[in-house]
Amino acid sequence: MINRLIINDSANNDNSIVTLSEQKLNELQLLRADMVMLKSKQCKETICIVLPDNTCPNDGIQMTRIVRNNLRVPMFCIAVKMRRSCA
């Protein structure tokens, strides 16, 4: 399950959590608190917990600055691939 999403800044201070819209969670067949692997164009990977957020746009993902730095991607970039983690 792979999808490209636009990166937005998160108001959450937890560096292990990313948020998606409820509609996008259903579209990707993800459940609340699922672990997902995020991968950037530079082949940097990180694993985060996904939570629903109604303020998040349907084509976007909200993550903290630390997660963006781990992936080496700037804000508003369309460079994240997401898939469900088996861990």
PyMOL Python script that loads the backbone (N, CA, C, O; Angstrom):
from pymol import cmd

cmd.read_pdbstr("""\
ATOM      1  N   MET A   1       0.848  -1.164   0.000  1.00  0.00           N
ATOM      2  CA  MET A   1       0.000   0.000   0.000  1.00  0.00           C
ATOM      3  C   MET A   1       0.905   1.242   0.000  1.00  0.00           C
ATOM      4  O   MET A   1       1.541   1.548   1.009  1.00  0.00           O
ATOM      5  N   ILE A   2       0.959   1.942  -1.113  1.00  0.00           N
ATOM      6  CA  ILE A   2       1.836   3.099  -1.250  1.00  0.00           C
ATOM      7  C   ILE A   2       0.998   4.307  -1.651  1.00  0.00           C
ATOM      8  O   ILE A   2       0.078   4.199  -2.461  1.00  0.00           O
ATOM      9  N   ASN A   3       1.332   5.462  -1.070  1.00  0.00           N
ATOM     10  CA  ASN A   3       0.605   6.681  -1.399  1.00  0.00           C
ATOM     11  C   ASN A   3       1.526   7.873  -1.226  1.00  0.00           C
ATOM     12  O   ASN A   3       2.377   7.877  -0.337  1.00  0.00           O
ATOM     13  N   ARG A   4       1.363   8.889  -2.071  1.00  0.00           N
ATOM     14  CA  ARG A   4       2.123  10.133  -1.957  1.00  0.00           C
ATOM     15  C   ARG A   4       1.254  11.168  -1.278  1.00  0.00           C
ATOM     16  O   ARG A   4       0.086  11.337  -1.630  1.00  0.00           O
ATOM     17  N   LEU A   5       1.823  11.866  -0.300  1.00  0.00           N
ATOM     18  CA  LEU A   5       1.068  12.833   0.487  1.00  0.00           C
ATOM     19  C   LEU A   5       1.847  14.130   0.625  1.00  0.00           C
ATOM     20  O   LEU A   5       3.078  14.128   0.604  1.00  0.00           O
ATOM     21  N   ILE A   6       1.125  15.240   0.766  1.00  0.00           N
ATOM     22  CA  ILE A   6       1.738  16.550   0.977  1.00  0.00           C
ATOM     23  C   ILE A   6       2.007  16.718   2.469  1.00  0.00           C
ATOM     24  O   ILE A   6       1.128  16.476   3.296  1.00  0.00           O
ATOM     25  N   ILE A   7       3.217  17.130   2.805  1.00  0.00           N
ATOM     26  CA  ILE A   7       3.641  17.223   4.203  1.00  0.00           C
ATOM     27  C   ILE A   7       3.247  18.575   4.786  1.00  0.00           C
ATOM     28  O   ILE A   7       3.540  19.624   4.212  1.00  0.00           O
ATOM     29  N   ASN A   8       2.579  18.534   5.937  1.00  0.00           N
ATOM     30  CA  ASN A   8       2.210  19.728   6.697  1.00  0.00           C
ATOM     31  C   ASN A   8       2.798  19.624   8.094  1.00  0.00           C
ATOM     32  O   ASN A   8       3.144  18.538   8.559  1.00  0.00           O
ATOM     33  N   ASP A   9       2.906  20.773   8.758  1.00  0.00           N
ATOM     34  CA  ASP A   9       3.428  20.797  10.120  1.00  0.00           C
ATOM     35  C   ASP A   9       2.362  20.320  11.091  1.00  0.00           C
ATOM     36  O   ASP A   9       1.176  20.592  10.910  1.00  0.00           O
ATOM     37  N   SER A  10       2.794  19.607  12.119  1.00  0.00           N
ATOM     38  CA  SER A  10       1.873  19.070  13.110  1.00  0.00           C
ATOM     39  C   SER A  10       1.914  19.898  14.385  1.00  0.00           C
ATOM     40  O   SER A  10       2.969  20.389  14.785  1.00  0.00           O
ATOM     41  N   ALA A  11       0.754  20.049  15.020  1.00  0.00           N
ATOM     42  CA  ALA A  11       0.688  20.729  16.311  1.00  0.00           C
ATOM     43  C   ALA A  11       1.043  19.775  17.439  1.00  0.00           C
ATOM     44  O   ALA A  11       1.282  20.204  18.568  1.00  0.00           O
ATOM     45  N   ASN A  12       1.078  18.482  17.138  1.00  0.00           N
ATOM     46  CA  ASN A  12       1.412  17.466  18.127  1.00  0.00           C
ATOM     47  C   ASN A  12       2.910  17.500  18.409  1.00  0.00           C
ATOM     48  O   ASN A  12       3.707  17.654  17.484  1.00  0.00           O
ATOM     49  N   ASN A  13       3.300  17.359  19.665  1.00  0.00           N
ATOM     50  CA  ASN A  13       4.713  17.395  20.028  1.00  0.00           C
ATOM     51  C   ASN A  13       5.345  16.019  20.097  1.00  0.00           C
ATOM     52  O   ASN A  13       6.538  15.905  20.378  1.00  0.00           O
ATOM     53  N   ASP A  14       4.572  14.973  19.847  1.00  0.00           N
ATOM     54  CA  ASP A  14       5.098  13.617  19.900  1.00  0.00           C
ATOM     55  C   ASP A  14       5.753  13.283  18.557  1.00  0.00           C
ATOM     56  O   ASP A  14       5.097  13.325  17.516  1.00  0.00           O
ATOM     57  N   ASN A  15       7.034  12.953  18.584  1.00  0.00           N
ATOM     58  CA  ASN A  15       7.789  12.716  17.359  1.00  0.00           C
ATOM     59  C   ASN A  15       7.541  11.347  16.737  1.00  0.00           C
ATOM     60  O   ASN A  15       8.072  11.057  15.665  1.00  0.00           O
ATOM     61  N   SER A  16       6.756  10.513  17.380  1.00  0.00           N
ATOM     62  CA  SER A  16       6.478   9.190  16.823  1.00  0.00           C
ATOM     63  C   SER A  16       5.097   9.120  16.183  1.00  0.00           C
ATOM     64  O   SER A  16       4.668   8.048  15.756  1.00  0.00           O
ATOM     65  N   ILE A  17       4.393  10.254  16.111  1.00  0.00           N
ATOM     66  CA  ILE A  17       3.018  10.259  15.610  1.00  0.00           C
ATOM     67  C   ILE A  17       2.893  11.156  14.382  1.00  0.00           C
ATOM     68  O   ILE A  17       3.410  12.272  14.349  1.00  0.00           O
ATOM     69  N   VAL A  18       2.189  10.636  13.368  1.00  0.00           N
ATOM     70  CA  VAL A  18       1.779  11.427  12.213  1.00  0.00           C
ATOM     71  C   VAL A  18       0.259  11.350  12.136  1.00  0.00           C
ATOM     72  O   VAL A  18      -0.341  10.391  12.621  1.00  0.00           O
ATOM     73  N   THR A  19      -0.364  12.357  11.529  1.00  0.00           N
ATOM     74  CA  THR A  19      -1.825  12.375  11.449  1.00  0.00           C
ATOM     75  C   THR A  19      -2.285  12.476  10.004  1.00  0.00           C
ATOM     76  O   THR A  19      -1.659  13.130   9.169  1.00  0.00           O
ATOM     77  N   LEU A  20      -3.400  11.807   9.738  1.00  0.00           N
ATOM     78  CA  LEU A  20      -4.057  11.808   8.434  1.00  0.00           C
ATOM     79  C   LEU A  20      -5.535  12.103   8.639  1.00  0.00           C
ATOM     80  O   LEU A  20      -6.045  12.003   9.755  1.00  0.00           O
ATOM     81  N   SER A  21      -6.218  12.465   7.564  1.00  0.00           N
ATOM     82  CA  SER A  21      -7.660  12.657   7.657  1.00  0.00           C
ATOM     83  C   SER A  21      -8.338  11.291   7.806  1.00  0.00           C
ATOM     84  O   SER A  21      -7.789  10.262   7.414  1.00  0.00           O
ATOM     85  N   GLU A  22      -9.519  11.308   8.371  1.00  0.00           N
ATOM     86  CA  GLU A  22     -10.286  10.069   8.563  1.00  0.00           C
ATOM     87  C   GLU A  22     -10.583   9.402   7.217  1.00  0.00           C
ATOM     88  O   GLU A  22     -10.533   8.178   7.101  1.00  0.00           O
ATOM     89  N   GLN A  23     -10.890  10.212   6.210  1.00  0.00           N
ATOM     90  CA  GLN A  23     -11.176   9.687   4.872  1.00  0.00           C
ATOM     91  C   GLN A  23      -9.946   8.996   4.275  1.00  0.00           C
ATOM     92  O   GLN A  23     -10.066   7.932   3.668  1.00  0.00           O
ATOM     93  N   LYS A  24      -8.774   9.594   4.445  1.00  0.00           N
ATOM     94  CA  LYS A  24      -7.538   9.002   3.914  1.00  0.00           C
ATOM     95  C   LYS A  24      -7.198   7.705   4.648  1.00  0.00           C
ATOM     96  O   LYS A  24      -6.724   6.750   4.031  1.00  0.00           O
ATOM     97  N   LEU A  25      -7.438   7.666   5.969  1.00  0.00           N
ATOM     98  CA  LEU A  25      -7.210   6.425   6.725  1.00  0.00           C
ATOM     99  C   LEU A  25      -8.075   5.300   6.168  1.00  0.00           C
ATOM    100  O   LEU A  25      -7.598   4.180   5.984  1.00  0.00           O
ATOM    101  N   ASN A  26      -9.343   5.593   5.899  1.00  0.00           N
ATOM    102  CA  ASN A  26     -10.235   4.581   5.339  1.00  0.00           C
ATOM    103  C   ASN A  26      -9.803   4.164   3.940  1.00  0.00           C
ATOM    104  O   ASN A  26      -9.849   2.982   3.597  1.00  0.00           O
ATOM    105  N   GLU A  27      -9.382   5.135   3.133  1.00  0.00           N
ATOM    106  CA  GLU A  27      -8.936   4.849   1.767  1.00  0.00           C
ATOM    107  C   GLU A  27      -7.701   3.942   1.764  1.00  0.00           C
ATOM    108  O   GLU A  27      -7.585   3.049   0.925  1.00  0.00           O
ATOM    109  N   LEU A  28      -6.789   4.173   2.699  1.00  0.00           N
ATOM    110  CA  LEU A  28      -5.568   3.370   2.784  1.00  0.00           C
ATOM    111  C   LEU A  28      -5.755   2.105   3.617  1.00  0.00           C
ATOM    112  O   LEU A  28      -4.814   1.330   3.787  1.00  0.00           O
ATOM    113  N   GLN A  29      -6.957   1.893   4.132  1.00  0.00           N
ATOM    114  CA  GLN A  29      -7.281   0.742   4.963  1.00  0.00           C
ATOM    115  C   GLN A  29      -6.383   0.657   6.187  1.00  0.00           C
ATOM    116  O   GLN A  29      -5.901  -0.414   6.556  1.00  0.00           O
ATOM    117  N   LEU A  30      -6.169   1.821   6.811  1.00  0.00           N
ATOM    118  CA  LEU A  30      -5.391   1.894   8.040  1.00  0.00           C
ATOM    119  C   LEU A  30      -6.332   2.091   9.218  1.00  0.00           C
ATOM    120  O   LEU A  30      -7.399   2.689   9.081  1.00  0.00           O
ATOM    121  N   LEU A  31      -5.934   1.592  10.359  1.00  0.00           N
ATOM    122  CA  LEU A  31      -6.696   1.763  11.583  1.00  0.00           C
ATOM    123  C   LEU A  31      -5.999   2.774  12.472  1.00  0.00           C
ATOM    124  O   LEU A  31      -4.823   3.082  12.280  1.00  0.00           O
ATOM    125  N   ARG A  32      -6.732   3.282  13.440  1.00  0.00           N
ATOM    126  CA  ARG A  32      -6.159   4.203  14.419  1.00  0.00           C
ATOM    127  C   ARG A  32      -5.004   3.502  15.137  1.00  0.00           C
ATOM    128  O   ARG A  32      -5.145   2.357  15.567  1.00  0.00           O
ATOM    129  N   ALA A  33      -3.880   4.175  15.267  1.00  0.00           N
ATOM    130  CA  ALA A  33      -2.678   3.692  15.965  1.00  0.00           C
ATOM    131  C   ALA A  33      -1.945   2.586  15.212  1.00  0.00           C
ATOM    132  O   ALA A  33      -1.171   1.847  15.821  1.00  0.00           O
ATOM    133  N   ASP A  34      -2.169   2.452  13.901  1.00  0.00           N
ATOM    134  CA  ASP A  34      -1.361   1.533  13.093  1.00  0.00           C
ATOM    135  C   ASP A  34       0.048   2.094  12.946  1.00  0.00           C
ATOM    136  O   ASP A  34       0.251   3.308  12.951  1.00  0.00           O
ATOM    137  N   MET A  35       1.006   1.200  12.818  1.00  0.00           N
ATOM    138  CA  MET A  35       2.372   1.624  12.533  1.00  0.00           C
ATOM    139  C   MET A  35       2.558   1.655  11.023  1.00  0.00           C
ATOM    140  O   MET A  35       2.190   0.713  10.321  1.00  0.00           O
ATOM    141  N   VAL A  36       3.135   2.752  10.531  1.00  0.00           N
ATOM    142  CA  VAL A  36       3.371   2.900   9.096  1.00  0.00           C
ATOM    143  C   VAL A  36       4.835   3.244   8.855  1.00  0.00           C
ATOM    144  O   VAL A  36       5.481   3.896   9.675  1.00  0.00           O
ATOM    145  N   MET A  37       5.342   2.791   7.714  1.00  0.00           N
ATOM    146  CA  MET A  37       6.700   3.143   7.316  1.00  0.00           C
ATOM    147  C   MET A  37       6.617   4.281   6.312  1.00  0.00           C
ATOM    148  O   MET A  37       5.926   4.170   5.299  1.00  0.00           O
ATOM    149  N   LEU A  38       7.314   5.370   6.587  1.00  0.00           N
ATOM    150  CA  LEU A  38       7.373   6.520   5.686  1.00  0.00           C
ATOM    151  C   LEU A  38       8.719   6.492   4.986  1.00  0.00           C
ATOM    152  O   LEU A  38       9.751   6.266   5.618  1.00  0.00           O
ATOM    153  N   LYS A  39       8.707   6.721   3.684  1.00  0.00           N
ATOM    154  CA  LYS A  39       9.936   6.686   2.905  1.00  0.00           C
ATOM    155  C   LYS A  39       9.993   7.911   2.013  1.00  0.00           C
ATOM    156  O   LYS A  39       9.017   8.229   1.334  1.00  0.00           O
ATOM    157  N   SER A  40      11.131   8.606   2.007  1.00  0.00           N
ATOM    158  CA  SER A  40      11.294   9.810   1.192  1.00  0.00           C
ATOM    159  C   SER A  40      11.964   9.467  -0.138  1.00  0.00           C
ATOM    160  O   SER A  40      12.399   8.337  -0.356  1.00  0.00           O
ATOM    161  N   LYS A  41      12.038  10.461  -1.018  1.00  0.00           N
ATOM    162  CA  LYS A  41      12.706  10.269  -2.305  1.00  0.00           C
ATOM    163  C   LYS A  41      14.196   9.962  -2.140  1.00  0.00           C
ATOM    164  O   LYS A  41      14.804   9.319  -2.995  1.00  0.00           O
ATOM    165  N   GLN A  42      14.777  10.430  -1.031  1.00  0.00           N
ATOM    166  CA  GLN A  42      16.187  10.181  -0.750  1.00  0.00           C
ATOM    167  C   GLN A  42      16.410   8.816  -0.112  1.00  0.00           C
ATOM    168  O   GLN A  42      17.503   8.529   0.375  1.00  0.00           O
ATOM    169  N   CYS A  43      15.375   7.972  -0.111  1.00  0.00           N
ATOM    170  CA  CYS A  43      15.409   6.614   0.447  1.00  0.00           C
ATOM    171  C   CYS A  43      15.642   6.592   1.954  1.00  0.00           C
ATOM    172  O   CYS A  43      16.146   5.603   2.487  1.00  0.00           O
ATOM    173  N   LYS A  44      15.283   7.662   2.638  1.00  0.00           N
ATOM    174  CA  LYS A  44      15.322   7.688   4.098  1.00  0.00           C
ATOM    175  C   LYS A  44      14.000   7.136   4.595  1.00  0.00           C
ATOM    176  O   LYS A  44      12.947   7.454   4.042  1.00  0.00           O
ATOM    177  N   GLU A  45      14.041   6.313   5.634  1.00  0.00           N
ATOM    178  CA  GLU A  45      12.843   5.679   6.155  1.00  0.00           C
ATOM    179  C   GLU A  45      12.699   5.939   7.646  1.00  0.00           C
ATOM    180  O   GLU A  45      13.686   6.108   8.361  1.00  0.00           O
ATOM    181  N   THR A  46      11.458   5.969   8.100  1.00  0.00           N
ATOM    182  CA  THR A  46      11.160   6.037   9.526  1.00  0.00           C
ATOM    183  C   THR A  46       9.806   5.388   9.742  1.00  0.00           C
ATOM    184  O   THR A  46       8.974   5.335   8.835  1.00  0.00           O
ATOM    185  N   ILE A  47       9.595   4.896  10.951  1.00  0.00           N
ATOM    186  CA  ILE A  47       8.322   4.269  11.308  1.00  0.00           C
ATOM    187  C   ILE A  47       7.613   5.153  12.317  1.00  0.00           C
ATOM    188  O   ILE A  47       8.211   5.600  13.296  1.00  0.00           O
ATOM    189  N   CYS A  48       6.328   5.405  12.072  1.00  0.00           N
ATOM    190  CA  CYS A  48       5.527   6.256  12.953  1.00  0.00           C
ATOM    191  C   CYS A  48       4.169   5.602  13.199  1.00  0.00           C
ATOM    192  O   CYS A  48       3.770   4.663  12.510  1.00  0.00           O
ATOM    193  N   ILE A  49       3.489   6.124  14.187  1.00  0.00           N
ATOM    194  CA  ILE A  49       2.116   5.711  14.494  1.00  0.00           C
ATOM    195  C   ILE A  49       1.185   6.715  13.828  1.00  0.00           C
ATOM    196  O   ILE A  49       1.399   7.923  13.930  1.00  0.00           O
ATOM    197  N   VAL A  50       0.165   6.229  13.154  1.00  0.00           N
ATOM    198  CA  VAL A  50      -0.761   7.112  12.449  1.00  0.00           C
ATOM    199  C   VAL A  50      -2.048   7.272  13.259  1.00  0.00           C
ATOM    200  O   VAL A  50      -2.602   6.300  13.772  1.00  0.00           O
ATOM    201  N   LEU A  51      -2.508   8.519  13.361  1.00  0.00           N
ATOM    202  CA  LEU A  51      -3.740   8.846  14.075  1.00  0.00           C
ATOM    203  C   LEU A  51      -4.630   9.704  13.174  1.00  0.00           C
ATOM    204  O   LEU A  51      -4.118  10.432  12.323  1.00  0.00           O
ATOM    205  N   PRO A  52      -5.950   9.630  13.345  1.00  0.00           N
ATOM    206  CA  PRO A  52      -6.845  10.464  12.545  1.00  0.00           C
ATOM    207  C   PRO A  52      -6.906  11.894  13.080  1.00  0.00           C
ATOM    208  O   PRO A  52      -6.782  12.124  14.283  1.00  0.00           O
ATOM    209  N   ASP A  53      -7.099  12.846  12.175  1.00  0.00           N
ATOM    210  CA  ASP A  53      -7.243  14.254  12.545  1.00  0.00           C
ATOM    211  C   ASP A  53      -8.127  14.916  11.496  1.00  0.00           C
ATOM    212  O   ASP A  53      -7.789  14.931  10.312  1.00  0.00           O
ATOM    213  N   ASN A  54      -9.255  15.463  11.930  1.00  0.00           N
ATOM    214  CA  ASN A  54     -10.191  16.072  10.984  1.00  0.00           C
ATOM    215  C   ASN A  54      -9.693  17.391  10.423  1.00  0.00           C
ATOM    216  O   ASN A  54     -10.229  17.859   9.418  1.00  0.00           O
ATOM    217  N   THR A  55      -8.690  18.010  11.028  1.00  0.00           N
ATOM    218  CA  THR A  55      -8.153  19.269  10.515  1.00  0.00           C
ATOM    219  C   THR A  55      -7.126  19.042   9.405  1.00  0.00           C
ATOM    220  O   THR A  55      -6.736  19.988   8.722  1.00  0.00           O
ATOM    221  N   CYS A  56      -6.696  17.824   9.225  1.00  0.00           N
ATOM    222  CA  CYS A  56      -5.694  17.496   8.207  1.00  0.00           C
ATOM    223  C   CYS A  56      -6.372  17.397   6.841  1.00  0.00           C
ATOM    224  O   CYS A  56      -7.426  16.772   6.728  1.00  0.00           O
ATOM    225  N   PRO A  57      -5.785  18.004   5.794  1.00  0.00           N
ATOM    226  CA  PRO A  57      -6.376  17.873   4.456  1.00  0.00           C
ATOM    227  C   PRO A  57      -6.321  16.430   3.967  1.00  0.00           C
ATOM    228  O   PRO A  57      -5.479  15.649   4.412  1.00  0.00           O
ATOM    229  N   ASN A  58      -7.221  16.079   3.052  1.00  0.00           N
ATOM    230  CA  ASN A  58      -7.321  14.696   2.602  1.00  0.00           C
ATOM    231  C   ASN A  58      -6.080  14.225   1.848  1.00  0.00           C
ATOM    232  O   ASN A  58      -5.756  13.038   1.890  1.00  0.00           O
ATOM    233  N   ASP A  59      -5.392  15.110   1.173  1.00  0.00           N
ATOM    234  CA  ASP A  59      -4.192  14.716   0.426  1.00  0.00           C
ATOM    235  C   ASP A  59      -2.912  15.030   1.192  1.00  0.00           C
ATOM    236  O   ASP A  59      -1.830  15.047   0.604  1.00  0.00           O
ATOM    237  N   GLY A  60      -3.020  15.277   2.499  1.00  0.00           N
ATOM    238  CA  GLY A  60      -1.860  15.671   3.280  1.00  0.00           C
ATOM    239  C   GLY A  60      -1.591  14.755   4.462  1.00  0.00           C
ATOM    240  O   GLY A  60      -2.413  13.916   4.832  1.00  0.00           O
ATOM    241  N   ILE A  61      -0.425  14.941   5.034  1.00  0.00           N
ATOM    242  CA  ILE A  61      -0.006  14.246   6.246  1.00  0.00           C
ATOM    243  C   ILE A  61       0.646  15.273   7.156  1.00  0.00           C
ATOM    244  O   ILE A  61       1.432  16.103   6.698  1.00  0.00           O
ATOM    245  N   GLN A  62       0.326  15.221   8.429  1.00  0.00           N
ATOM    246  CA  GLN A  62       0.927  16.148   9.386  1.00  0.00           C
ATOM    247  C   GLN A  62       1.987  15.420  10.186  1.00  0.00           C
ATOM    248  O   GLN A  62       1.741  14.343  10.730  1.00  0.00           O
ATOM    249  N   MET A  63       3.179  16.019  10.255  1.00  0.00           N
ATOM    250  CA  MET A  63       4.279  15.434  11.013  1.00  0.00           C
ATOM    251  C   MET A  63       5.121  16.540  11.619  1.00  0.00           C
ATOM    252  O   MET A  63       5.090  17.678  11.152  1.00  0.00           O
ATOM    253  N   THR A  64       5.872  16.209  12.659  1.00  0.00           N
ATOM    254  CA  THR A  64       6.704  17.195  13.339  1.00  0.00           C
ATOM    255  C   THR A  64       7.976  17.466  12.549  1.00  0.00           C
ATOM    256  O   THR A  64       8.308  16.750  11.604  1.00  0.00           O
ATOM    257  N   ARG A  65       8.670  18.502  12.955  1.00  0.00           N
ATOM    258  CA  ARG A  65       9.930  18.879  12.314  1.00  0.00           C
ATOM    259  C   ARG A  65      10.971  17.766  12.441  1.00  0.00           C
ATOM    260  O   ARG A  65      11.765  17.554  11.524  1.00  0.00           O
ATOM    261  N   ILE A  66      10.971  17.063  13.557  1.00  0.00           N
ATOM    262  CA  ILE A  66      11.942  15.981  13.785  1.00  0.00           C
ATOM    263  C   ILE A  66      11.732  14.848  12.778  1.00  0.00           C
ATOM    264  O   ILE A  66      12.699  14.334  12.216  1.00  0.00           O
ATOM    265  N   VAL A  67      10.494  14.461  12.549  1.00  0.00           N
ATOM    266  CA  VAL A  67      10.198  13.410  11.572  1.00  0.00           C
ATOM    267  C   VAL A  67      10.594  13.867  10.171  1.00  0.00           C
ATOM    268  O   VAL A  67      11.169  13.093   9.406  1.00  0.00           O
ATOM    269  N   ARG A  68      10.287  15.131   9.829  1.00  0.00           N
ATOM    270  CA  ARG A  68      10.694  15.661   8.515  1.00  0.00           C
ATOM    271  C   ARG A  68      12.212  15.653   8.373  1.00  0.00           C
ATOM    272  O   ARG A  68      12.730  15.330   7.304  1.00  0.00           O
ATOM    273  N   ASN A  69      12.930  16.005   9.436  1.00  0.00           N
ATOM    274  CA  ASN A  69      14.389  15.983   9.374  1.00  0.00           C
ATOM    275  C   ASN A  69      14.920  14.561   9.213  1.00  0.00           C
ATOM    276  O   ASN A  69      15.890  14.342   8.488  1.00  0.00           O
ATOM    277  N   ASN A  70      14.294  13.596   9.880  1.00  0.00           N
ATOM    278  CA  ASN A  70      14.709  12.198   9.729  1.00  0.00           C
ATOM    279  C   ASN A  70      14.532  11.711   8.295  1.00  0.00           C
ATOM    280  O   ASN A  70      15.332  10.921   7.794  1.00  0.00           O
ATOM    281  N   LEU A  71      13.477  12.190   7.643  1.00  0.00           N
ATOM    282  CA  LEU A  71      13.213  11.807   6.255  1.00  0.00           C
ATOM    283  C   LEU A  71      13.962  12.682   5.249  1.00  0.00           C
ATOM    284  O   LEU A  71      14.015  12.360   4.062  1.00  0.00           O
ATOM    285  N   ARG A  72      14.541  13.787   5.723  1.00  0.00           N
ATOM    286  CA  ARG A  72      15.249  14.756   4.876  1.00  0.00           C
ATOM    287  C   ARG A  72      14.316  15.367   3.834  1.00  0.00           C
ATOM    288  O   ARG A  72      14.673  15.483   2.661  1.00  0.00           O
ATOM    289  N   VAL A  73      13.108  15.760   4.274  1.00  0.00           N
ATOM    290  CA  VAL A  73      12.144  16.394   3.367  1.00  0.00           C
ATOM    291  C   VAL A  73      11.699  17.729   3.951  1.00  0.00           C
ATOM    292  O   VAL A  73      11.573  17.852   5.169  1.00  0.00           O
ATOM    293  N   PRO A  74      11.458  18.733   3.108  1.00  0.00           N
ATOM    294  CA  PRO A  74      10.944  20.017   3.588  1.00  0.00           C
ATOM    295  C   PRO A  74       9.426  19.971   3.741  1.00  0.00           C
ATOM    296  O   PRO A  74       8.769  19.033   3.289  1.00  0.00           O
ATOM    297  N   MET A  75       8.889  20.992   4.383  1.00  0.00           N
ATOM    298  CA  MET A  75       7.453  21.090   4.525  1.00  0.00           C
ATOM    299  C   MET A  75       6.829  21.393   3.159  1.00  0.00           C
ATOM    300  O   MET A  75       7.467  22.031   2.322  1.00  0.00           O
ATOM    301  N   PHE A  76       5.616  20.952   2.930  1.00  0.00           N
ATOM    302  CA  PHE A  76       4.844  21.107   1.693  1.00  0.00           C
ATOM    303  C   PHE A  76       5.447  20.350   0.515  1.00  0.00           C
ATOM    304  O   PHE A  76       5.130  20.645  -0.637  1.00  0.00           O
ATOM    305  N   CYS A  77       6.291  19.401   0.786  1.00  0.00           N
ATOM    306  CA  CYS A  77       6.868  18.549  -0.246  1.00  0.00           C
ATOM    307  C   CYS A  77       5.896  17.394  -0.523  1.00  0.00           C
ATOM    308  O   CYS A  77       5.136  17.002   0.363  1.00  0.00           O
ATOM    309  N   ILE A  78       5.914  16.855  -1.729  1.00  0.00           N
ATOM    310  CA  ILE A  78       5.063  15.710  -2.073  1.00  0.00           C
ATOM    311  C   ILE A  78       5.970  14.504  -2.256  1.00  0.00           C
ATOM    312  O   ILE A  78       5.974  13.877  -3.315  1.00  0.00           O
ATOM    313  N   ALA A  79       6.733  14.183  -1.231  1.00  0.00           N
ATOM    314  CA  ALA A  79       7.782  13.199  -1.405  1.00  0.00           C
ATOM    315  C   ALA A  79       7.690  11.996  -0.474  1.00  0.00           C
ATOM    316  O   ALA A  79       8.646  11.227  -0.373  1.00  0.00           O
ATOM    317  N   VAL A  80       6.573  11.817   0.201  1.00  0.00           N
ATOM    318  CA  VAL A  80       6.486  10.728   1.169  1.00  0.00           C
ATOM    319  C   VAL A  80       5.670   9.579   0.601  1.00  0.00           C
ATOM    320  O   VAL A  80       4.555   9.783   0.121  1.00  0.00           O
ATOM    321  N   LYS A  81       6.217   8.382   0.653  1.00  0.00           N
ATOM    322  CA  LYS A  81       5.491   7.175   0.322  1.00  0.00           C
ATOM    323  C   LYS A  81       5.150   6.499   1.650  1.00  0.00           C
ATOM    324  O   LYS A  81       5.973   6.472   2.565  1.00  0.00           O
ATOM    325  N   MET A  82       3.962   5.964   1.753  1.00  0.00           N
ATOM    326  CA  MET A  82       3.533   5.361   3.001  1.00  0.00           C
ATOM    327  C   MET A  82       3.068   3.945   2.739  1.00  0.00           C
ATOM    328  O   MET A  82       2.369   3.677   1.761  1.00  0.00           O
ATOM    329  N   ARG A  83       3.463   3.041   3.622  1.00  0.00           N
ATOM    330  CA  ARG A  83       2.904   1.699   3.581  1.00  0.00           C
ATOM    331  C   ARG A  83       2.825   1.148   4.986  1.00  0.00           C
ATOM    332  O   ARG A  83       3.562   1.573   5.875  1.00  0.00           O
ATOM    333  N   ARG A  84       1.944   0.216   5.179  1.00  0.00           N
ATOM    334  CA  ARG A  84       1.723  -0.370   6.496  1.00  0.00           C
ATOM    335  C   ARG A  84       2.939  -1.178   6.899  1.00  0.00           C
ATOM    336  O   ARG A  84       3.477  -1.942   6.099  1.00  0.00           O
ATOM    337  N   SER A  85       3.376  -1.009   8.151  1.00  0.00           N
ATOM    338  CA  SER A  85       4.543  -1.725   8.644  1.00  0.00           C
ATOM    339  C   SER A  85       4.116  -3.065   9.218  1.00  0.00           C
ATOM    340  O   SER A  85       3.047  -3.186   9.818  1.00  0.00           O
ATOM    341  N   CYS A  86       4.949  -4.057   9.031  1.00  0.00           N
ATOM    342  CA  CYS A  86       4.655  -5.394   9.554  1.00  0.00           C
ATOM    343  C   CYS A  86       5.102  -5.564  10.991  1.00  0.00           C
ATOM    344  O   CYS A  86       4.807  -6.585  11.612  1.00  0.00           O
ATOM    345  N   ALA A  87       5.808  -4.584  11.532  1.00  0.00           N
ATOM    346  CA  ALA A  87       6.365  -4.712  12.884  1.00  0.00           C
ATOM    347  C   ALA A  87       5.307  -4.679  13.939  1.00  0.00           C
ATOM    348  O   ALA A  87       5.616  -4.775  15.127  1.00  0.00           O
TER     349      ALA A  87
END
""", "prot")
cmd.dss("prot")
cmd.show_as("cartoon", "prot")
cmd.util.cbc("prot")
cmd.orient("prot")
